[in-house]
Amino acid sequence: MKKKFLTALLFVAPMLTFAQETASVGIDQKIDAAFKPISEFFSKIIFFNVWHDPDIPFVLLLLVGSAAFFTIYFGFPNFRFFKKAIDIVRGKYEDIETHGAQMLYGEDGIAQGTDFNNVDDIEKHIDELSDDLAIDGDIKDTIRDESTSGEVSHFQALATAVSGTVGNGNIAGVALAIALGGPGATFWMVVCGLLGMSTKFVECTLGVQYRDVGEDGTVYGGPMYYLTKGLKERGFAKLGKVAAVLFAIFCIGGSFGGGNAAQSNQATIVIKDIMGLTSTGAGFWIGVVLAVFVGIIIIGGIKRIAQVTEKVVPFMAVLYIGACLYILFSNFSLLDDAFGVIFREAFNPKAIGVGGFIGVLLVGFKRAAFSNEAGAGSASIAHSAVKTKYSASEGLVALLEPFIDTVVICTMTALVIVIFNMGGAFQYGGDGLGAVMINGESFEGAGITQQAFNSFIPYSHLFLTVAVVLFAVSTMISWSYYGLQSWKYLFGRGKVADLTYKVLFLIFVVIGAAASMKSIWEFSDAMIFAMVFPNMIGLYFLFPVVKKQLTRYLDAIKLKHKALKD
C-alpha cells in the first residue's frame, strides 16, 4: 500500500506542474459558471424566509427549536449522559451489548453467582461452557453470533461519523462565520453545538433501532429506514415512504455538496496557495488527483472506510488540536480578552452587514449546523452499522460528536482567529461574502485560518495544508458512504448502482475543486439543510421510541451493576 501511495505521488507531482502550464484556459471558470445557477436555485428554495430584515430562514428555526425541545424532553442528555457515553466508547458495557443483560445477569443468567469484573472473563466463561448446553432452545455460541448484528465497533462508528462532520466546516466554516458575523458568531456556534448533541442522540438511536441487516451481514440504516419502518408502525406508511425518498434524494445531494465539493474546494485553496499554482486549470487537476485518492478508499465500503477513519481521525484531530493549543497557550494572556470579545459581541455585535444581533446569531447557528450536521440525519447512517443489541447505546455515543466537532474544535479555531485579529489584521465583514483583506491580499475560508496559524507558528501553512487535506479526504470518504446508502435505497443494491454513484461522487470532487467558494458553499448549505425537513418528520413521530429504548438500556446497565455488586 505504501509503495502504491509513493508511486502515485511521484506520478501526481508532475501532473500539477504540468497543469500550471498547459491546462485549458478558463476551465475552472467554465465549471463555476455552469454550476453557479444550480447553486443559487437550490439555495433560494431551501432557505425560504419566515421573516425579513434580517432574513430568518424557516429551516434554522426548525433545527434549533427542535434541538431545544429534545434537550428539555430527555432531561438534558447532552450533560447527564456525557460520562456514560465515554464509558460506552471505552467498551465498559460491551458484554451486555453483545449478549444481552438478561442473558448474562438475569436471575438465570450465565454470569450469575460468578466473580466476574470484566468482559474478557465473561467471554472466557462462555467459551468454557458445554457446546451442547442450550438456553431458550439456542446453543450459547449461536446466541453469541445472533447478537452481533452490525459491522463496526462503537469507536469505529464514532470515528466514521466524526470524520463526516469534523471537516473543513471546522476550519473554513468557522473562518467564514467570524469574517461575516464577527467574534460573536462563535458563541452561537457553541450554543447550537450543545443543543445539537440532543438531536444527534435521538436520530442515531433511531438509526440503529430501525436498521436493515442483509443476508451477508451488511447493515443498511439511517433516516430512510426509520422513516419507512417507524412511521408505518404509527399508521403513516405513505408519509414515511415519501419522506424517506425525499431524504435519500437530499442526502445524495448533501454527499455531493457539503460532504464532497465543499471539502475539495477548501483543500484546493490551500494546495494552490502552498504550491503557488495560479493557472485557470489548476483547480481542475487538483480535483482529479483528490478524486483518485478518494476513489481508492471508497471502493472498500464501510469496513474499509471505518479502518481508515479510526486511524486518520484521531491523528488528524490530535495534530490540529495540538497546534491550536500551542497557539492558545503561547498567547495565554490574551485568552480572557478573546473570550470576552466573543461573549460581548454575541449580544452586542458590530452589526457587520448581517443584520445586527439576530444576524450574528443566525450566522453562528448556520455554520454550526453545517459543521456538526445535527438534525440532518446523516450521521445516523454511519452509527447504524454499530455492533450492539441496544439502539440507545449508540445514540449516547453519538451525542459526543457535536461536542467534539463544534464545542471543542470549532471553538479552538475561532479563538486562534480572534486572537490573530486583535492586532487588526482584517476587518470583520470584509466584502460581505466572507472574503477579507490581509496584508493587501484577499483571503476566504481556510485561507483566513491559514494566515492566522502562520502568524504564530513559522511554516505552519505546511501543517495546515496537511490538516485541511486530511479533514477534506476523511469527510469525503465518510459522506460517500452516506450518499451510497441513500442511492441504494432508491436504486437498489446492485453493483451497477453502486458503481454509478461512486463515479458521480468522484466527478463532484473535481467540480468542488474547480468552482468558486461562494457557489460551492451555497449549494452545500442547501443540500445539507434540505435533509432536515424529512428527517424532522421522523424525529417528531418517533421520539417516544427513543425514550423507551433509553430506559431499556439504562435498565440493562443497572442490572449489570446490581449483579456484580451482589
C-alpha positions in Angstrom: 0.0 0.0 0.0 2.8 2.4 0.9 4.6 1.7 -2.4 1.4 2.4 -4.3 1.0 5.6 -2.4 4.5 6.8 -3.1 4.2 5.8 -6.8 1.0 7.8 -7.0 2.7 10.8 -5.5 5.6 10.6 -8.0 3.0 10.5 -10.8 0.8 13.3 -9.4 3.5 16.0 -8.7 4.4 16.3 -12.4 0.7 16.5 -13.3 0.2 19.5 -11.0 3.2 21.3 -12.5 2.0 20.4 -16.0 -1.4 21.8 -15.2 0.2 25.1 -14.3 1.5 25.5 -17.8 -0.9 23.6 -20.1 -4.4 23.4 -18.5 -7.2 24.6 -20.8 -7.7 28.3 -20.3 -10.7 29.1 -18.1 -11.6 25.5 -17.3 -12.2 26.4 -13.6 -14.2 29.4 -14.6 -16.3 27.4 -17.1 -17.2 24.8 -14.4 -18.0 27.6 -11.9 -20.3 29.4 -14.5 -22.1 26.2 -15.2 -22.6 25.3 -11.5 -23.5 28.7 -10.2 -27.2 28.8 -11.4 -27.8 25.4 -9.9 -26.3 26.5 -6.6 -28.4 29.7 -6.5 -31.6 27.8 -7.4 -31.4 25.3 -4.6 -30.3 27.9 -2.1 -33.4 30.1 -2.7 -35.7 27.2 -2.3 -34.3 25.7 0.9 -33.6 28.9 2.7 -37.0 30.5 2.3 -37.5 33.2 5.0 -40.3 33.5 7.5 -39.0 37.0 8.5 -37.2 39.7 6.7 -34.8 42.4 7.8 -32.9 40.4 9.0 -33.7 37.3 6.9 -34.6 34.4 9.1 -34.9 31.0 7.2 -37.5 28.6 8.5 -35.1 25.7 8.4 -32.9 27.3 11.0 -35.9 27.9 13.3 -36.9 24.2 12.8 -33.4 23.0 13.5 -32.6 25.0 16.6 -36.2 24.8 18.0 -36.2 21.0 17.7 -32.8 20.7 19.3 -34.0 22.7 22.3 -37.2 20.6 22.5 -35.3 17.3 22.6 -32.8 18.7 25.1 -35.6 19.5 27.5 -37.8 16.4 26.9 -34.9 14.0 27.5 -33.7 15.9 30.6 -30.6 17.4 29.1 -28.9 14.2 27.9 -26.1 16.2 26.5 -24.9 16.8 30.1 -26.4 13.9 32.0 -25.0 11.1 29.9 -21.8 12.7 28.8 -19.6 10.5 31.0 -21.7 7.4 30.2 -21.2 8.0 26.5 -17.4 8.0 27.0 -17.7 4.7 29.0 -19.6 3.1 26.2 -16.9 4.1 23.6 -14.3 2.6 26.0 -16.2 -0.7 26.0 -17.3 -0.7 29.6 -20.7 -2.2 28.6 -19.6 -4.3 25.7 -20.7 -7.6 27.4 -24.3 -6.7 27.7 -24.4 -5.1 24.3 -23.0 -8.3 22.8 -25.0 -10.9 24.7 -27.8 -9.0 26.4 -28.0 -8.0 30.1 -30.8 -10.5 30.9 -28.8 -13.5 29.4 -25.7 -12.6 31.4 -27.0 -11.0 34.6 -30.7 -12.0 34.9 -32.0 -14.5 37.5 -30.9 -17.4 35.3 -28.1 -15.6 33.6 -24.8 -17.4 33.0 -22.8 -14.8 34.8 -24.9 -15.0 38.0 -23.1 -16.4 41.0 -19.7 -15.8 39.5 -17.0 -13.4 40.3 -16.5 -11.5 37.0 -15.4 -8.0 36.7 -14.7 -7.6 33.0 -15.8 -8.6 29.6 -12.8 -10.9 28.9 -13.6 -13.1 32.0 -17.2 -13.5 30.9 -16.2 -14.3 27.3 -13.8 -16.9 28.6 -16.5 -18.4 30.8 -18.9 -18.6 27.8 -16.2 -20.4 25.7 -15.7 -22.9 28.5 -19.4 -23.8 28.7 -20.5 -27.0 27.0 -21.3 -26.6 23.3 -24.4 -28.6 23.7 -25.9 -26.6 26.6 -28.8 -24.6 25.3 -30.7 -21.6 26.6 -34.2 -21.0 25.3 -33.6 -23.5 22.6 -30.3 -22.0 21.3 -26.7 -23.1 21.8 -24.8 -20.3 23.5 -22.3 -19.9 20.7 -25.2 -19.5 18.3 -26.7 -16.8 20.7 -23.4 -15.0 20.5 -23.5 -14.9 16.7 -27.0 -13.7 16.7 -26.2 -10.8 19.0 -23.5 -9.3 16.9 -25.6 -7.6 14.2 -23.6 -4.8 12.8 -20.2 -4.3 11.1 -18.2 -1.9 13.3 -17.4 -1.1 16.9 -18.7 1.9 18.8 -15.3 3.7 18.4 -15.2 2.9 14.6 -18.8 4.2 14.2 -18.0 7.3 16.1 -14.8 7.9 14.2 -16.5 7.4 10.9 -19.3 9.8 11.9 -16.9 12.3 13.3 -14.8 12.2 10.2 -18.0 13.1 8.3 -18.7 16.1 10.4 -15.2 17.2 11.5 -14.1 18.7 8.2 -13.4 22.0 6.7 -16.6 23.3 8.3 -14.3 23.5 11.4 -11.5 25.4 9.6 -13.2 27.2 6.7 -16.7 27.3 8.2 -15.5 28.9 11.4 -13.4 31.5 9.5 -16.4 32.3 7.3 -18.7 32.7 10.3 -16.2 35.1 12.0 -15.5 37.0 8.8 -19.2 37.6 8.3 -20.6 37.9 11.8 -17.6 38.8 13.9 -16.4 37.1 17.1 -19.9 36.8 18.5 -20.8 34.2 15.9 -18.6 31.8 17.8 -20.8 31.9 20.9 -23.9 31.0 19.0 -22.0 28.2 17.2 -21.2 26.7 20.6 -24.8 27.0 21.8 -26.0 25.3 18.7 -23.5 22.6 19.1 -24.6 21.9 22.7 -28.2 21.7 21.7 -27.3 19.6 18.7 -26.0 16.9 21.0 -29.5 16.0 22.0 -30.8 15.9 18.4 -27.9 13.6 17.4 -28.8 11.3 20.3 -32.3 11.0 19.0 -31.6 10.4 15.3 -28.8 7.9 15.9 -30.8 5.8 18.3 -33.5 5.6 15.7 -30.9 4.7 13.1 -29.9 1.6 15.0 -33.4 0.7 16.1 -34.8 0.5 12.5 -31.8 -0.6 10.5 -31.9 -3.4 8.0 -29.3 -6.2 8.1 -28.7 -8.0 4.8 -28.1 -11.8 4.4 -24.4 -11.2 4.1 -24.4 -9.1 7.4 -24.2 -5.8 5.6 -26.1 -3.1 7.6 -28.4 -0.6 5.9 -29.6 2.2 8.1 -30.4 5.9 8.5 -33.4 8.1 8.2 -34.6 6.3 5.1 -35.3 3.2 7.2 -36.6 4.8 10.4 -39.0 6.9 8.3 -40.4 4.0 6.4 -40.5 1.4 9.2 -41.2 3.8 12.1 -43.9 5.8 10.5 -45.5 2.5 9.2 -45.7 1.4 12.9 -47.5 4.6 13.6 -50.0 4.1 10.8 -48.4 6.7 8.4 -46.8 4.4 5.9 -47.3 6.6 2.8 -46.0 9.7 4.6 -43.0 7.7 5.8 -42.3 6.4 2.3 -42.5 9.9 0.7 -40.3 11.4 3.5 -37.7 8.6 3.1 -37.5 9.1 -0.7 -37.1 12.9 -0.2 -34.4 12.3 2.4 -32.5 9.9 0.2 -32.5 12.4 -2.7 -31.4 15.3 -0.4 -28.7 13.1 1.2 -27.3 12.2 -2.2 -27.2 16.0 -2.9 -25.6 16.5 0.5 -22.9 13.9 -0.2 -22.1 15.7 -3.5 -22.1 19.1 -1.8 -21.2 19.6 1.8 -19.7 16.2 2.2 -17.7 16.4 -1.0 -17.5 19.6 -3.2 -17.1 21.9 -0.2 -14.3 19.8 1.1 -12.3 19.5 -2.1 -12.9 23.3 -2.6 -11.1 24.2 0.6 -8.4 21.6 0.1 -7.8 23.1 -3.3 -7.5 26.6 -1.9 -4.7 25.7 0.5 -2.9 23.4 -2.0 -2.9 26.1 -4.7 -1.6 28.6 -2.2 1.3 26.4 -0.9 2.3 25.2 -4.4 2.0 28.6 -6.0 -0.5 27.3 -8.6 -2.2 30.2 -10.4 -3.3 28.8 -13.7 -7.0 28.7 -14.6 -7.0 24.9 -14.7 -5.1 24.1 -11.5 -8.2 23.5 -9.5 -9.5 21.0 -12.0 -6.3 19.0 -11.9 -6.1 19.1 -8.1 -9.7 17.8 -8.1 -8.7 14.9 -10.4 -5.9 13.9 -8.0 -8.1 14.1 -5.0 -10.8 12.1 -6.8 -8.2 9.3 -7.5 -7.2 9.0 -3.8 -10.8 9.1 -2.5 -11.8 6.6 -5.1 -9.2 4.1 -3.9 -10.6 4.2 -0.4 -14.4 4.2 -1.0 -14.2 1.1 -3.2 -13.9 -1.0 0.0 -17.2 0.0 1.7 -17.9 0.8 5.3 -15.4 -1.6 6.8 -12.6 -0.1 4.7 -13.8 3.4 5.5 -14.0 2.6 9.2 -10.5 1.1 9.2 -9.2 4.3 7.6 -11.1 6.8 9.7 -10.3 5.2 13.0 -6.7 5.8 12.2 -6.9 9.1 10.3 -9.4 10.9 12.5 -7.6 10.6 15.9 -4.3 11.5 14.2 -5.9 14.4 12.4 -7.7 15.7 15.5 -4.7 15.4 17.8 -2.5 17.1 15.2 -4.9 20.0 14.7 -5.9 20.4 18.4 -2.2 20.3 19.4 -1.4 23.2 17.1 -4.4 25.2 18.4 -3.4 24.5 22.0 0.2 25.6 21.3 -1.0 28.9 19.9 -3.6 29.5 22.6 -1.1 28.7 25.5 1.5 30.9 23.7 -1.0 33.7 23.9 -2.5 32.7 27.3 -2.7 36.3 28.5 -5.0 37.1 25.6 -7.4 34.2 26.1 -9.6 36.1 28.6 -9.7 39.0 26.2 -10.7 36.7 23.4 -13.5 35.0 25.4 -14.6 38.5 26.5 -14.9 39.9 23.0 -16.7 36.7 21.8 -19.3 36.9 24.6 -19.7 40.7 24.3 -20.2 40.7 20.5 -22.6 37.8 20.7 -25.1 40.1 22.4 -23.9 43.5 21.2 -22.4 42.8 17.8 -20.9 45.4 15.5 -23.7 44.8 13.0 -21.3 43.6 10.3 -23.7 43.6 7.4 -25.6 40.6 8.6 -28.4 42.2 10.5 -27.1 43.0 13.9 -27.7 40.7 16.8 -30.2 38.4 15.0 -27.9 38.2 12.0 -24.9 37.2 14.0 -26.9 34.6 15.9 -28.1 33.1 12.6 -24.6 33.1 11.1 -23.4 31.2 14.1 -26.3 28.7 14.1 -26.0 28.2 10.3 -22.3 27.4 10.4 -22.6 25.2 13.5 -25.4 23.2 11.9 -23.4 22.8 8.7 -20.4 21.7 10.7 -21.9 19.1 13.1 -25.0 18.2 10.9 -27.1 17.5 14.0 -30.7 17.3 12.7 -29.7 16.4 9.2 -29.7 12.7 10.0 -26.6 11.9 8.0 -24.5 10.6 10.9 -27.2 8.0 11.8 -26.3 6.2 8.6 -22.7 5.5 10.0 -23.9 4.9 13.5 -26.4 2.3 12.3 -23.6 -0.1 11.4 -22.5 -0.5 15.0 -22.5 -3.9 16.8 -25.0 -3.7 19.7 -28.2 -5.1 21.0 -29.3 -1.8 22.4 -30.0 1.1 20.0 -29.8 3.8 22.7 -26.2 2.8 23.4 -25.1 4.2 20.1 -27.4 7.2 20.5 -25.5 8.1 23.6 -22.2 7.6 21.8 -23.4 9.9 19.0 -24.0 12.8 21.3 -20.3 13.2 21.7 -20.0 14.1 18.1 -21.3 17.7 18.1 -19.3 18.3 21.3 -16.0 17.2 19.6 -16.9 18.9 16.4 -18.3 22.2 17.5 -17.7 22.8 21.2 -14.1 21.8 21.1 -12.6 22.1 17.6 -14.7 25.0 16.2 -14.1 27.0 19.4 -10.3 26.4 19.2 -10.2 27.6 15.6 -12.3 30.6 16.5 -10.0 31.6 19.4 -7.0 31.4 17.2 -8.6 33.7 14.6 -9.9 36.2 17.1 -6.5 36.4 18.9 -4.8 36.8 15.5 -7.2 39.7 14.6 -6.7 41.6 17.9 -4.0 43.5 16.1 -6.4 44.5 13.3 -5.2 42.0 10.7 -8.5 42.2 8.8 -11.9 44.0 9.1 -14.8 41.9 10.2 -17.5 41.8 7.5 -14.9 42.0 4.6 -16.7 42.1 1.3 -19.9 40.9 2.8 -19.4 37.4 1.2 -16.8 36.0 3.5 -13.6 37.3 1.9 -11.3 39.6 3.9 -8.2 41.6 3.0 -5.0 40.6 4.9 -1.8 42.4 4.1 -3.3 43.6 0.8 -4.4 40.2 -0.3 -7.9 38.7 -0.4 -8.5 35.5 1.7 -11.6 33.4 2.4 -12.4 30.3 4.3 -9.5 28.1 5.1 -7.2 30.8 3.7 -8.1 33.1 6.7 -7.3 30.3 9.2 -4.1 29.5 7.4 -3.0 33.2 7.8 -3.8 33.1 11.5 -1.8 29.9 12.1 1.1 31.2 10.1 1.4 34.4 12.2 2.0 32.3 15.3 3.8 29.2 14.0 6.5 29.5 11.3 5.8 27.4 8.3 2.5 26.3 9.8 1.0 26.8 6.3 2.6 23.4 5.5 1.0 21.8 8.5 -2.4 23.4 7.9 -2.4 22.3 4.3 -1.9 18.7 5.5 -4.7 19.2 8.1 -7.1 20.7 5.6 -6.5 17.9 3.1 -6.9 15.2 5.8 -10.1 16.9 7.0 -11.3 17.0 3.5 -10.5 13.5 2.5 -11.8 11.9 5.7 -15.1 13.8 5.3 -15.4 12.9 1.7 -14.9 9.1 2.3 -17.5 9.1 5.1 -20.0 11.1 3.1 -19.5 8.8 0.2 -20.9 6.0 2.4 -23.9 8.2 3.4 -24.7 9.0 -0.1 -24.3 5.5 -1.3 -26.7 4.1 1.3 -29.3 6.6 0.1 -28.5 5.8 -3.5 -29.0 2.1 -2.8 -32.3 2.8 -1.1 -33.6 4.5 -4.2 -32.0 2.4 -7.0 -31.3 -1.0 -5.4 -28.2 -2.7 -4.0 -26.7 -4.0 -7.2 -23.1 -3.5 -8.4 -24.1 -1.2 -11.3 -26.0 1.2 -9.0 -23.0 1.1 -6.6 -20.5 2.0 -9.4 -22.8 4.7 -10.9 -23.0 6.6 -7.6 -19.3 6.4 -6.9 -18.4 7.7 -10.4 -20.8 10.7 -9.9 -19.4 11.3 -6.4 -15.9 11.5 -7.8 -17.0 13.9 -10.5 -18.2 16.3 -7.8 -14.8 16.1 -6.2 -13.5 17.7 -9.4 -16.4 20.2 -9.6 -15.7 21.3 -6.0 -12.1 21.9 -6.6 -12.7 23.9 -9.8 -15.7 26.1 -8.8 -15.7 29.2 -6.6 -16.2 29.0 -2.8 -19.4 31.0 -2.9 -21.1 28.7 -5.4 -20.0 25.6 -3.7 -21.0 26.6 -0.2 -24.4 27.9 -1.3 -25.1 24.5 -2.9 -23.6 22.6 0.1 -25.6 24.5 2.6 -28.8 24.0 0.7 -28.3 20.2 0.3 -27.3 19.7 4.0 -30.2 21.8 5.3 -32.7 20.2 2.9 -32.2 16.9 4.7 -33.6 18.5 7.9 -37.1 18.7 6.6 -37.9 15.0 6.0 -35.6 13.9 8.9 -37.5 16.0 11.5 -40.8 14.3 10.4 -39.3 11.0 11.7 -37.8 12.5 14.8 -41.1 14.1 15.9 -43.1 10.9 15.2 -40.7 8.6 16.8 -39.0 10.3 19.8 -41.2 8.3 22.2 -39.5 5.1 20.8 -36.1 6.7 21.7 -37.4 7.3 25.3 -38.4 3.6 25.6 -35.1 2.4 24.2 -33.1 4.7 26.5 -35.0 3.3 29.5 -34.3 -0.3 28.3 -30.6 0.4 28.0 -30.2 2.1 31.3 -32.1 -0.7 33.0 -29.7 -3.2 31.4 -26.8 -1.2 32.9 -28.4 -1.2 36.3 -28.9 -5.0 36.1 -25.2 -5.5 35.4 -24.1 -3.2 38.2 -26.5 -4.9 40.7 -25.4 -8.4 39.7 -21.7 -7.5 40.0 -22.3 -5.7 43.3 -24.2 -8.6 44.8 
